[in-house]
Amino acid sequence: MGFMSLLEKIQDDPVFLNNSTCPQAHPGWQLAVALMRLGTYGNGTSAVRTEATNHIGQGTAVLYTQQVIKALLNHKNEYLAWPDEVR
């Protein structure tokens, strides 16, 4: 599944909505930051490094990653299943 397909799946998830006067970043940006962290090994997964690279505030990379994971988990039944006798 490519980036755009994944984004289409999760972009309308309620986790990306809020009632604040300060709107959230676009789900595509949050997904990009989360994938950057999740797709990196070792020190590259550091939230501080991800935040510095993307010029975002302290704690933002962790927040984006958590929100993306929550949105993905809402689709887990589409992609995950316990093996049955055939498998």
PyMOL Python script that loads the backbone (N, CA, C, O; Angstrom):
from pymol import cmd

cmd.read_pdbstr("""\
ATOM      1  N   MET A   1       0.850  -1.168   0.000  1.00  0.00           N
ATOM      2  CA  MET A   1       0.000   0.000   0.000  1.00  0.00           C
ATOM      3  C   MET A   1       0.895   1.230   0.000  1.00  0.00           C
ATOM      4  O   MET A   1       1.816   1.336   0.811  1.00  0.00           O
ATOM      5  N   GLY A   2       0.626   2.153  -0.905  1.00  0.00           N
ATOM      6  CA  GLY A   2       1.405   3.372  -1.001  1.00  0.00           C
ATOM      7  C   GLY A   2       0.928   4.449  -0.049  1.00  0.00           C
ATOM      8  O   GLY A   2      -0.098   4.309   0.616  1.00  0.00           O
ATOM      9  N   PHE A   3       1.696   5.529   0.002  1.00  0.00           N
ATOM     10  CA  PHE A   3       1.408   6.626   0.918  1.00  0.00           C
ATOM     11  C   PHE A   3       0.009   7.187   0.688  1.00  0.00           C
ATOM     12  O   PHE A   3      -0.757   7.353   1.637  1.00  0.00           O
ATOM     13  N   MET A   4      -0.326   7.477  -0.554  1.00  0.00           N
ATOM     14  CA  MET A   4      -1.622   8.090  -0.845  1.00  0.00           C
ATOM     15  C   MET A   4      -2.779   7.151  -0.515  1.00  0.00           C
ATOM     16  O   MET A   4      -3.817   7.601  -0.030  1.00  0.00           O
ATOM     17  N   SER A   5      -2.616   5.866  -0.770  1.00  0.00           N
ATOM     18  CA  SER A   5      -3.668   4.897  -0.427  1.00  0.00           C
ATOM     19  C   SER A   5      -3.875   4.841   1.076  1.00  0.00           C
ATOM     20  O   SER A   5      -5.004   4.800   1.563  1.00  0.00           O
ATOM     21  N   LEU A   6      -2.769   4.841   1.798  1.00  0.00           N
ATOM     22  CA  LEU A   6      -2.840   4.819   3.257  1.00  0.00           C
ATOM     23  C   LEU A   6      -3.492   6.100   3.786  1.00  0.00           C
ATOM     24  O   LEU A   6      -4.322   6.056   4.694  1.00  0.00           O
ATOM     25  N   LEU A   7      -3.109   7.222   3.214  1.00  0.00           N
ATOM     26  CA  LEU A   7      -3.692   8.496   3.624  1.00  0.00           C
ATOM     27  C   LEU A   7      -5.197   8.517   3.370  1.00  0.00           C
ATOM     28  O   LEU A   7      -5.963   8.982   4.214  1.00  0.00           O
ATOM     29  N   GLU A   8      -5.621   8.012   2.208  1.00  0.00           N
ATOM     30  CA  GLU A   8      -7.057   7.971   1.911  1.00  0.00           C
ATOM     31  C   GLU A   8      -7.817   7.137   2.934  1.00  0.00           C
ATOM     32  O   GLU A   8      -8.958   7.452   3.272  1.00  0.00           O
ATOM     33  N   LYS A   9      -7.191   6.080   3.425  1.00  0.00           N
ATOM     34  CA  LYS A   9      -7.826   5.220   4.422  1.00  0.00           C
ATOM     35  C   LYS A   9      -8.047   5.940   5.747  1.00  0.00           C
ATOM     36  O   LYS A   9      -9.091   5.772   6.378  1.00  0.00           O
ATOM     37  N   ILE A  10      -7.073   6.742   6.170  1.00  0.00           N
ATOM     38  CA  ILE A  10      -7.121   7.273   7.536  1.00  0.00           C
ATOM     39  C   ILE A  10      -7.467   8.753   7.641  1.00  0.00           C
ATOM     40  O   ILE A  10      -7.758   9.222   8.741  1.00  0.00           O
ATOM     41  N   GLN A  11      -7.448   9.505   6.551  1.00  0.00           N
ATOM     42  CA  GLN A  11      -7.551  10.969   6.653  1.00  0.00           C
ATOM     43  C   GLN A  11      -8.847  11.480   7.281  1.00  0.00           C
ATOM     44  O   GLN A  11      -8.863  12.572   7.849  1.00  0.00           O
ATOM     45  N   ASP A  12      -9.918  10.719   7.191  1.00  0.00           N
ATOM     46  CA  ASP A  12     -11.183  11.171   7.769  1.00  0.00           C
ATOM     47  C   ASP A  12     -11.443  10.599   9.162  1.00  0.00           C
ATOM     48  O   ASP A  12     -12.547  10.731   9.691  1.00  0.00           O
ATOM     49  N   ASP A  13     -10.445   9.974   9.746  1.00  0.00           N
ATOM     50  CA  ASP A  13     -10.599   9.389  11.071  1.00  0.00           C
ATOM     51  C   ASP A  13     -10.832  10.499  12.104  1.00  0.00           C
ATOM     52  O   ASP A  13     -10.209  11.558  12.026  1.00  0.00           O
ATOM     53  N   PRO A  14     -11.717  10.262  13.058  1.00  0.00           N
ATOM     54  CA  PRO A  14     -12.003  11.277  14.088  1.00  0.00           C
ATOM     55  C   PRO A  14     -10.782  11.718  14.894  1.00  0.00           C
ATOM     56  O   PRO A  14     -10.792  12.809  15.465  1.00  0.00           O
ATOM     57  N   VAL A  15      -9.749  10.912  14.954  1.00  0.00           N
ATOM     58  CA  VAL A  15      -8.559  11.280  15.722  1.00  0.00           C
ATOM     59  C   VAL A  15      -7.912  12.560  15.167  1.00  0.00           C
ATOM     60  O   VAL A  15      -7.190  13.253  15.883  1.00  0.00           O
ATOM     61  N   PHE A  16      -8.174  12.865  13.898  1.00  0.00           N
ATOM     62  CA  PHE A  16      -7.580  14.052  13.283  1.00  0.00           C
ATOM     63  C   PHE A  16      -8.477  15.287  13.385  1.00  0.00           C
ATOM     64  O   PHE A  16      -8.167  16.331  12.811  1.00  0.00           O
ATOM     65  N   LEU A  17      -9.577  15.169  14.110  1.00  0.00           N
ATOM     66  CA  LEU A  17     -10.493  16.295  14.283  1.00  0.00           C
ATOM     67  C   LEU A  17     -10.408  16.817  15.712  1.00  0.00           C
ATOM     68  O   LEU A  17     -10.194  16.046  16.648  1.00  0.00           O
ATOM     69  N   ASN A  18     -10.572  18.105  15.877  1.00  0.00           N
ATOM     70  CA  ASN A  18     -10.637  18.674  17.220  1.00  0.00           C
ATOM     71  C   ASN A  18     -11.519  19.913  17.199  1.00  0.00           C
ATOM     72  O   ASN A  18     -11.843  20.439  16.134  1.00  0.00           O
ATOM     73  N   ASN A  19     -11.897  20.365  18.360  1.00  0.00           N
ATOM     74  CA  ASN A  19     -12.735  21.559  18.486  1.00  0.00           C
ATOM     75  C   ASN A  19     -11.930  22.757  18.966  1.00  0.00           C
ATOM     76  O   ASN A  19     -12.486  23.699  19.533  1.00  0.00           O
ATOM     77  N   SER A  20     -10.648  22.722  18.743  1.00  0.00           N
ATOM     78  CA  SER A  20      -9.760  23.774  19.226  1.00  0.00           C
ATOM     79  C   SER A  20      -9.712  24.932  18.234  1.00  0.00           C
ATOM     80  O   SER A  20     -10.041  24.774  17.059  1.00  0.00           O
ATOM     81  N   THR A  21      -9.300  26.090  18.722  1.00  0.00           N
ATOM     82  CA  THR A  21      -9.076  27.226  17.832  1.00  0.00           C
ATOM     83  C   THR A  21      -7.768  27.058  17.057  1.00  0.00           C
ATOM     84  O   THR A  21      -7.513  27.770  16.085  1.00  0.00           O
ATOM     85  N   CYS A  22      -6.958  26.121  17.494  1.00  0.00           N
ATOM     86  CA  CYS A  22      -5.703  25.800  16.816  1.00  0.00           C
ATOM     87  C   CYS A  22      -5.871  24.454  16.101  1.00  0.00           C
ATOM     88  O   CYS A  22      -5.766  23.402  16.732  1.00  0.00           O
ATOM     89  N   PRO A  23      -6.129  24.482  14.802  1.00  0.00           N
ATOM     90  CA  PRO A  23      -6.391  23.229  14.097  1.00  0.00           C
ATOM     91  C   PRO A  23      -5.168  22.325  14.050  1.00  0.00           C
ATOM     92  O   PRO A  23      -4.028  22.779  14.143  1.00  0.00           O
ATOM     93  N   GLN A  24      -5.437  21.038  13.903  1.00  0.00           N
ATOM     94  CA  GLN A  24      -4.355  20.063  13.779  1.00  0.00           C
ATOM     95  C   GLN A  24      -3.693  20.195  12.414  1.00  0.00           C
ATOM     96  O   GLN A  24      -4.258  20.758  11.476  1.00  0.00           O
ATOM     97  N   ALA A  25      -2.489  19.663  12.331  1.00  0.00           N
ATOM     98  CA  ALA A  25      -1.808  19.580  11.037  1.00  0.00           C
ATOM     99  C   ALA A  25      -2.569  18.605  10.152  1.00  0.00           C
ATOM    100  O   ALA A  25      -3.260  17.713  10.642  1.00  0.00           O
ATOM    101  N   HIS A  26      -2.437  18.783   8.862  1.00  0.00           N
ATOM    102  CA  HIS A  26      -3.095  17.912   7.889  1.00  0.00           C
ATOM    103  C   HIS A  26      -2.706  16.458   8.165  1.00  0.00           C
ATOM    104  O   HIS A  26      -1.551  16.181   8.488  1.00  0.00           O
ATOM    105  N   PRO A  27      -3.654  15.530   8.042  1.00  0.00           N
ATOM    106  CA  PRO A  27      -3.341  14.114   8.272  1.00  0.00           C
ATOM    107  C   PRO A  27      -2.184  13.599   7.407  1.00  0.00           C
ATOM    108  O   PRO A  27      -1.453  12.700   7.823  1.00  0.00           O
ATOM    109  N   GLY A  28      -2.019  14.158   6.219  1.00  0.00           N
ATOM    110  CA  GLY A  28      -0.896  13.743   5.365  1.00  0.00           C
ATOM    111  C   GLY A  28       0.446  14.090   5.978  1.00  0.00           C
ATOM    112  O   GLY A  28       1.396  13.312   5.893  1.00  0.00           O
ATOM    113  N   TRP A  29       0.523  15.253   6.593  1.00  0.00           N
ATOM    114  CA  TRP A  29       1.758  15.669   7.262  1.00  0.00           C
ATOM    115  C   TRP A  29       2.007  14.794   8.484  1.00  0.00           C
ATOM    116  O   TRP A  29       3.140  14.384   8.735  1.00  0.00           O
ATOM    117  N   GLN A  30       0.950  14.507   9.245  1.00  0.00           N
ATOM    118  CA  GLN A  30       1.094  13.653  10.415  1.00  0.00           C
ATOM    119  C   GLN A  30       1.536  12.241   9.999  1.00  0.00           C
ATOM    120  O   GLN A  30       2.383  11.632  10.651  1.00  0.00           O
ATOM    121  N   LEU A  31       0.957  11.736   8.915  1.00  0.00           N
ATOM    122  CA  LEU A  31       1.344  10.420   8.423  1.00  0.00           C
ATOM    123  C   LEU A  31       2.798  10.407   7.972  1.00  0.00           C
ATOM    124  O   LEU A  31       3.525   9.456   8.258  1.00  0.00           O
ATOM    125  N   ALA A  32       3.224  11.441   7.277  1.00  0.00           N
ATOM    126  CA  ALA A  32       4.614  11.511   6.811  1.00  0.00           C
ATOM    127  C   ALA A  32       5.591  11.498   7.985  1.00  0.00           C
ATOM    128  O   ALA A  32       6.597  10.791   7.947  1.00  0.00           O
ATOM    129  N   VAL A  33       5.300  12.272   9.017  1.00  0.00           N
ATOM    130  CA  VAL A  33       6.178  12.319  10.198  1.00  0.00           C
ATOM    131  C   VAL A  33       6.188  10.963  10.896  1.00  0.00           C
ATOM    132  O   VAL A  33       7.248  10.472  11.285  1.00  0.00           O
ATOM    133  N   ALA A  34       5.022  10.361  11.056  1.00  0.00           N
ATOM    134  CA  ALA A  34       4.940   9.058  11.720  1.00  0.00           C
ATOM    135  C   ALA A  34       5.706   7.996  10.932  1.00  0.00           C
ATOM    136  O   ALA A  34       6.439   7.199  11.517  1.00  0.00           O
ATOM    137  N   LEU A  35       5.542   7.983   9.614  1.00  0.00           N
ATOM    138  CA  LEU A  35       6.246   6.995   8.797  1.00  0.00           C
ATOM    139  C   LEU A  35       7.754   7.217   8.824  1.00  0.00           C
ATOM    140  O   LEU A  35       8.533   6.267   8.744  1.00  0.00           O
ATOM    141  N   MET A  36       8.154   8.472   8.937  1.00  0.00           N
ATOM    142  CA  MET A  36       9.586   8.767   9.045  1.00  0.00           C
ATOM    143  C   MET A  36      10.148   8.124  10.308  1.00  0.00           C
ATOM    144  O   MET A  36      11.222   7.524  10.279  1.00  0.00           O
ATOM    145  N   ARG A  37       9.420   8.248  11.419  1.00  0.00           N
ATOM    146  CA  ARG A  37       9.874   7.643  12.675  1.00  0.00           C
ATOM    147  C   ARG A  37       9.810   6.124  12.613  1.00  0.00           C
ATOM    148  O   ARG A  37      10.758   5.441  13.000  1.00  0.00           O
ATOM    149  N   LEU A  38       8.693   5.599  12.125  1.00  0.00           N
ATOM    150  CA  LEU A  38       8.499   4.155  12.120  1.00  0.00           C
ATOM    151  C   LEU A  38       9.408   3.446  11.116  1.00  0.00           C
ATOM    152  O   LEU A  38       9.713   2.265  11.280  1.00  0.00           O
ATOM    153  N   GLY A  39       9.832   4.153  10.093  1.00  0.00           N
ATOM    154  CA  GLY A  39      10.655   3.538   9.058  1.00  0.00           C
ATOM    155  C   GLY A  39      12.139   3.739   9.259  1.00  0.00           C
ATOM    156  O   GLY A  39      12.930   3.452   8.360  1.00  0.00           O
ATOM    157  N   THR A  40      12.527   4.223  10.412  1.00  0.00           N
ATOM    158  CA  THR A  40      13.938   4.494  10.701  1.00  0.00           C
ATOM    159  C   THR A  40      14.405   3.577  11.813  1.00  0.00           C
ATOM    160  O   THR A  40      13.636   3.217  12.704  1.00  0.00           O
ATOM    161  N   TYR A  41      15.668   3.204  11.752  1.00  0.00           N
ATOM    162  CA  TYR A  41      16.236   2.277  12.716  1.00  0.00           C
ATOM    163  C   TYR A  41      17.183   3.019  13.659  1.00  0.00           C
ATOM    164  O   TYR A  41      17.852   3.970  13.255  1.00  0.00           O
ATOM    165  N   GLY A  42      17.233   2.588  14.895  1.00  0.00           N
ATOM    166  CA  GLY A  42      18.206   3.120  15.855  1.00  0.00           C
ATOM    167  C   GLY A  42      17.915   4.546  16.253  1.00  0.00           C
ATOM    168  O   GLY A  42      16.768   4.907  16.517  1.00  0.00           O
ATOM    169  N   ASN A  43      18.971   5.369  16.296  1.00  0.00           N
ATOM    170  CA  ASN A  43      18.834   6.756  16.745  1.00  0.00           C
ATOM    171  C   ASN A  43      17.942   7.588  15.833  1.00  0.00           C
ATOM    172  O   ASN A  43      17.426   8.625  16.251  1.00  0.00           O
ATOM    173  N   GLY A  44      17.755   7.146  14.598  1.00  0.00           N
ATOM    174  CA  GLY A  44      16.910   7.882  13.666  1.00  0.00           C
ATOM    175  C   GLY A  44      15.464   7.947  14.099  1.00  0.00           C
ATOM    176  O   GLY A  44      14.726   8.825  13.654  1.00  0.00           O
ATOM    177  N   THR A  45      15.041   7.027  14.966  1.00  0.00           N
ATOM    178  CA  THR A  45      13.655   7.027  15.430  1.00  0.00           C
ATOM    179  C   THR A  45      13.420   8.062  16.517  1.00  0.00           C
ATOM    180  O   THR A  45      12.285   8.250  16.954  1.00  0.00           O
ATOM    181  N   SER A  46      14.452   8.722  16.951  1.00  0.00           N
ATOM    182  CA  SER A  46      14.345   9.720  18.004  1.00  0.00           C
ATOM    183  C   SER A  46      13.325  10.795  17.640  1.00  0.00           C
ATOM    184  O   SER A  46      13.368  11.363  16.548  1.00  0.00           O
ATOM    185  N   ALA A  47      12.411  11.064  18.563  1.00  0.00           N
ATOM    186  CA  ALA A  47      11.420  12.114  18.336  1.00  0.00           C
ATOM    187  C   ALA A  47      12.112  13.463  18.185  1.00  0.00           C
ATOM    188  O   ALA A  47      11.708  14.287  17.364  1.00  0.00           O
ATOM    189  N   VAL A  48      13.148  13.684  18.973  1.00  0.00           N
ATOM    190  CA  VAL A  48      13.872  14.962  18.911  1.00  0.00           C
ATOM    191  C   VAL A  48      14.484  15.152  17.527  1.00  0.00           C
ATOM    192  O   VAL A  48      14.401  16.242  16.961  1.00  0.00           O
ATOM    193  N   ARG A  49      15.090  14.117  16.983  1.00  0.00           N
ATOM    194  CA  ARG A  49      15.693  14.212  15.653  1.00  0.00           C
ATOM    195  C   ARG A  49      14.612  14.448  14.590  1.00  0.00           C
ATOM    196  O   ARG A  49      14.787  15.273  13.693  1.00  0.00           O
ATOM    197  N   THR A  50      13.506  13.726  14.697  1.00  0.00           N
ATOM    198  CA  THR A  50      12.411  13.888  13.735  1.00  0.00           C
ATOM    199  C   THR A  50      11.840  15.296  13.803  1.00  0.00           C
ATOM    200  O   THR A  50      11.537  15.898  12.773  1.00  0.00           O
ATOM    201  N   GLU A  51      11.693  15.819  15.010  1.00  0.00           N
ATOM    202  CA  GLU A  51      11.163  17.173  15.179  1.00  0.00           C
ATOM    203  C   GLU A  51      12.117  18.215  14.608  1.00  0.00           C
ATOM    204  O   GLU A  51      11.679  19.169  13.965  1.00  0.00           O
ATOM    205  N   ALA A  52      13.398  18.044  14.834  1.00  0.00           N
ATOM    206  CA  ALA A  52      14.383  18.985  14.302  1.00  0.00           C
ATOM    207  C   ALA A  52      14.422  18.932  12.777  1.00  0.00           C
ATOM    208  O   ALA A  52      14.494  19.971  12.121  1.00  0.00           O
ATOM    209  N   THR A  53      14.376  17.740  12.217  1.00  0.00           N
ATOM    210  CA  THR A  53      14.418  17.569  10.763  1.00  0.00           C
ATOM    211  C   THR A  53      13.209  18.210  10.094  1.00  0.00           C
ATOM    212  O   THR A  53      13.321  18.794   9.016  1.00  0.00           O
ATOM    213  N   ASN A  54      12.056  18.097  10.741  1.00  0.00           N
ATOM    214  CA  ASN A  54      10.813  18.591  10.152  1.00  0.00           C
ATOM    215  C   ASN A  54      10.371  19.948  10.679  1.00  0.00           C
ATOM    216  O   ASN A  54       9.304  20.442  10.315  1.00  0.00           O
ATOM    217  N   HIS A  55      11.197  20.554  11.542  1.00  0.00           N
ATOM    218  CA  HIS A  55      10.911  21.884  12.092  1.00  0.00           C
ATOM    219  C   HIS A  55       9.539  21.933  12.760  1.00  0.00           C
ATOM    220  O   HIS A  55       8.731  22.823  12.494  1.00  0.00           O
ATOM    221  N   ILE A  56       9.298  20.960  13.631  1.00  0.00           N
ATOM    222  CA  ILE A  56       8.052  20.918  14.392  1.00  0.00           C
ATOM    223  C   ILE A  56       8.379  20.966  15.877  1.00  0.00           C
ATOM    224  O   ILE A  56       9.506  20.675  16.277  1.00  0.00           O
ATOM    225  N   GLY A  57       7.416  21.327  16.682  1.00  0.00           N
ATOM    226  CA  GLY A  57       7.627  21.539  18.104  1.00  0.00           C
ATOM    227  C   GLY A  57       7.899  20.279  18.902  1.00  0.00           C
ATOM    228  O   GLY A  57       7.636  19.163  18.456  1.00  0.00           O
ATOM    229  N   GLN A  58       8.433  20.491  20.092  1.00  0.00           N
ATOM    230  CA  GLN A  58       8.760  19.402  21.007  1.00  0.00           C
ATOM    231  C   GLN A  58       7.493  18.621  21.344  1.00  0.00           C
ATOM    232  O   GLN A  58       6.476  19.210  21.709  1.00  0.00           O
ATOM    233  N   GLY A  59       7.554  17.318  21.223  1.00  0.00           N
ATOM    234  CA  GLY A  59       6.429  16.444  21.516  1.00  0.00           C
ATOM    235  C   GLY A  59       5.504  16.197  20.335  1.00  0.00           C
ATOM    236  O   GLY A  59       4.646  15.316  20.387  1.00  0.00           O
ATOM    237  N   THR A  60       5.678  16.970  19.274  1.00  0.00           N
ATOM    238  CA  THR A  60       4.781  16.866  18.125  1.00  0.00           C
ATOM    239  C   THR A  60       4.967  15.557  17.371  1.00  0.00           C
ATOM    240  O   THR A  60       3.982  14.962  16.934  1.00  0.00           O
ATOM    241  N   ALA A  61       6.187  15.098  17.208  1.00  0.00           N
ATOM    242  CA  ALA A  61       6.425  13.843  16.484  1.00  0.00           C
ATOM    243  C   ALA A  61       5.782  12.669  17.220  1.00  0.00           C
ATOM    244  O   ALA A  61       5.226  11.767  16.593  1.00  0.00           O
ATOM    245  N   VAL A  62       5.859  12.685  18.532  1.00  0.00           N
ATOM    246  CA  VAL A  62       5.230  11.618  19.323  1.00  0.00           C
ATOM    247  C   VAL A  62       3.715  11.683  19.162  1.00  0.00           C
ATOM    248  O   VAL A  62       3.068  10.655  18.961  1.00  0.00           O
ATOM    249  N   LEU A  63       3.149  12.877  19.249  1.00  0.00           N
ATOM    250  CA  LEU A  63       1.705  13.060  19.096  1.00  0.00           C
ATOM    251  C   LEU A  63       1.237  12.580  17.721  1.00  0.00           C
ATOM    252  O   LEU A  63       0.264  11.833  17.624  1.00  0.00           O
ATOM    253  N   TYR A  64       1.925  13.006  16.663  1.00  0.00           N
ATOM    254  CA  TYR A  64       1.552  12.588  15.306  1.00  0.00           C
ATOM    255  C   TYR A  64       1.622  11.074  15.169  1.00  0.00           C
ATOM    256  O   TYR A  64       0.730  10.456  14.586  1.00  0.00           O
ATOM    257  N   THR A  65       2.673  10.481  15.701  1.00  0.00           N
ATOM    258  CA  THR A  65       2.834   9.027  15.597  1.00  0.00           C
ATOM    259  C   THR A  65       1.705   8.317  16.331  1.00  0.00           C
ATOM    260  O   THR A  65       1.142   7.350  15.818  1.00  0.00           O
ATOM    261  N   GLN A  66       1.376   8.784  17.511  1.00  0.00           N
ATOM    262  CA  GLN A  66       0.284   8.170  18.281  1.00  0.00           C
ATOM    263  C   GLN A  66      -1.045   8.284  17.538  1.00  0.00           C
ATOM    264  O   GLN A  66      -1.816   7.326  17.490  1.00  0.00           O
ATOM    265  N   GLN A  67      -1.312   9.444  16.967  1.00  0.00           N
ATOM    266  CA  GLN A  67      -2.578   9.638  16.265  1.00  0.00           C
ATOM    267  C   GLN A  67      -2.671   8.772  15.017  1.00  0.00           C
ATOM    268  O   GLN A  67      -3.728   8.211  14.731  1.00  0.00           O
ATOM    269  N   VAL A  68      -1.588   8.659  14.280  1.00  0.00           N
ATOM    270  CA  VAL A  68      -1.585   7.815  13.081  1.00  0.00           C
ATOM    271  C   VAL A  68      -1.798   6.363  13.466  1.00  0.00           C
ATOM    272  O   VAL A  68      -2.556   5.654  12.805  1.00  0.00           O
ATOM    273  N   ILE A  69      -1.145   5.912  14.519  1.00  0.00           N
ATOM    274  CA  ILE A  69      -1.318   4.525  14.962  1.00  0.00           C
ATOM    275  C   ILE A  69      -2.761   4.280  15.383  1.00  0.00           C
ATOM    276  O   ILE A  69      -3.328   3.237  15.058  1.00  0.00           O
ATOM    277  N   LYS A  70      -3.366   5.224  16.102  1.00  0.00           N
ATOM    278  CA  LYS A  70      -4.779   5.076  16.486  1.00  0.00           C
ATOM    279  C   LYS A  70      -5.666   4.961  15.255  1.00  0.00           C
ATOM    280  O   LYS A  70      -6.560   4.117  15.208  1.00  0.00           O
ATOM    281  N   ALA A  71      -5.422   5.801  14.264  1.00  0.00           N
ATOM    282  CA  ALA A  71      -6.225   5.754  13.038  1.00  0.00           C
ATOM    283  C   ALA A  71      -6.020   4.423  12.310  1.00  0.00           C
ATOM    284  O   ALA A  71      -6.978   3.846  11.794  1.00  0.00           O
ATOM    285  N   LEU A  72      -4.792   3.938  12.266  1.00  0.00           N
ATOM    286  CA  LEU A  72      -4.520   2.655  11.614  1.00  0.00           C
ATOM    287  C   LEU A  72      -5.189   1.503  12.347  1.00  0.00           C
ATOM    288  O   LEU A  72      -5.694   0.569  11.724  1.00  0.00           O
ATOM    289  N   LEU A  73      -5.191   1.574  13.661  1.00  0.00           N
ATOM    290  CA  LEU A  73      -5.820   0.511  14.444  1.00  0.00           C
ATOM    291  C   LEU A  73      -7.322   0.429  14.195  1.00  0.00           C
ATOM    292  O   LEU A  73      -7.918  -0.633  14.375  1.00  0.00           O
ATOM    293  N   ASN A  74      -7.933   1.520  13.790  1.00  0.00           N
ATOM    294  CA  ASN A  74      -9.354   1.494  13.464  1.00  0.00           C
ATOM    295  C   ASN A  74      -9.637   0.686  12.198  1.00  0.00           C
ATOM    296  O   ASN A  74     -10.794   0.390  11.898  1.00  0.00           O
ATOM    297  N   HIS A  75      -8.593   0.330  11.458  1.00  0.00           N
ATOM    298  CA  HIS A  75      -8.734  -0.467  10.236  1.00  0.00           C
ATOM    299  C   HIS A  75      -8.110  -1.852  10.384  1.00  0.00           C
ATOM    300  O   HIS A  75      -7.963  -2.577   9.399  1.00  0.00           O
ATOM    301  N   LYS A  76      -7.746  -2.216  11.598  1.00  0.00           N
ATOM    302  CA  LYS A  76      -7.023  -3.474  11.808  1.00  0.00           C
ATOM    303  C   LYS A  76      -7.792  -4.691  11.321  1.00  0.00           C
ATOM    304  O   LYS A  76      -7.185  -5.636  10.818  1.00  0.00           O
ATOM    305  N   ASN A  77      -9.098  -4.692  11.457  1.00  0.00           N
ATOM    306  CA  ASN A  77      -9.875  -5.861  11.052  1.00  0.00           C
ATOM    307  C   ASN A  77      -9.875  -6.075   9.540  1.00  0.00           C
ATOM    308  O   ASN A  77     -10.193  -7.168   9.072  1.00  0.00           O
ATOM    309  N   GLU A  78      -9.529  -5.061   8.786  1.00  0.00           N
ATOM    310  CA  GLU A  78      -9.440  -5.185   7.337  1.00  0.00           C
ATOM    311  C   GLU A  78      -8.155  -5.908   6.919  1.00  0.00           C
ATOM    312  O   GLU A  78      -8.093  -6.485   5.834  1.00  0.00           O
ATOM    313  N   TYR A  79      -7.133  -5.877   7.777  1.00  0.00           N
ATOM    314  CA  TYR A  79      -5.821  -6.371   7.381  1.00  0.00           C
ATOM    315  C   TYR A  79      -5.253  -7.460   8.283  1.00  0.00           C
ATOM    316  O   TYR A  79      -4.342  -8.181   7.876  1.00  0.00           O
ATOM    317  N   LEU A  80      -5.769  -7.591   9.483  1.00  0.00           N
ATOM    318  CA  LEU A  80      -5.245  -8.557  10.420  1.00  0.00           C
ATOM    319  C   LEU A  80      -6.297  -9.599  10.764  1.00  0.00           C
ATOM    320  O   LEU A  80      -7.468  -9.277  10.964  1.00  0.00           O
ATOM    321  N   ALA A  81      -5.867 -10.847  10.831  1.00  0.00           N
ATOM    322  CA  ALA A  81      -6.785 -11.916  11.210  1.00  0.00           C
ATOM    323  C   ALA A  81      -5.962 -13.065  11.789  1.00  0.00           C
ATOM    324  O   ALA A  81      -4.831 -13.323  11.378  1.00  0.00           O
ATOM    325  N   TRP A  82      -6.570 -13.737  12.749  1.00  0.00           N
ATOM    326  CA  TRP A  82      -5.914 -14.925  13.265  1.00  0.00           C
ATOM    327  C   TRP A  82      -5.955 -16.009  12.198  1.00  0.00           C
ATOM    328  O   TRP A  82      -6.940 -16.126  11.469  1.00  0.00           O
ATOM    329  N   PRO A  83      -4.904 -16.794  12.104  1.00  0.00           N
ATOM    330  CA  PRO A  83      -4.896 -17.867  11.101  1.00  0.00           C
ATOM    331  C   PRO A  83      -6.033 -18.866  11.377  1.00  0.00           C
ATOM    332  O   PRO A  83      -6.367 -19.154  12.526  1.00  0.00           O
ATOM    333  N   ASP A  84      -6.604 -19.371  10.307  1.00  0.00           N
ATOM    334  CA  ASP A  84      -7.601 -20.408  10.448  1.00  0.00           C
ATOM    335  C   ASP A  84      -6.994 -21.727   9.962  1.00  0.00           C
ATOM    336  O   ASP A  84      -5.787 -21.786   9.729  1.00  0.00           O
ATOM    337  N   GLU A  85      -7.777 -22.762   9.806  1.00  0.00           N
ATOM    338  CA  GLU A  85      -7.256 -24.071   9.412  1.00  0.00           C
ATOM    339  C   GLU A  85      -6.600 -24.024   8.039  1.00  0.00           C
ATOM    340  O   GLU A  85      -5.625 -24.738   7.806  1.00  0.00           O
ATOM    341  N   VAL A  86      -7.105 -23.208   7.131  1.00  0.00           N
ATOM    342  CA  VAL A  86      -6.543 -23.101   5.783  1.00  0.00           C
ATOM    343  C   VAL A  86      -5.166 -22.455   5.818  1.00  0.00           C
ATOM    344  O   VAL A  86      -4.266 -22.861   5.082  1.00  0.00           O
ATOM    345  N   ARG A  87      -5.004 -21.464   6.660  1.00  0.00           N
ATOM    346  CA  ARG A  87      -3.726 -20.743   6.732  1.00  0.00           C
ATOM    347  C   ARG A  87      -2.735 -21.502   7.556  1.00  0.00           C
ATOM    348  O   ARG A  87      -1.603 -21.052   7.730  1.00  0.00           O
TER     349      ARG A  87
END
""", "prot")
cmd.dss("prot")
cmd.show_as("cartoon", "prot")
cmd.util.cbc("prot")
cmd.orient("prot")
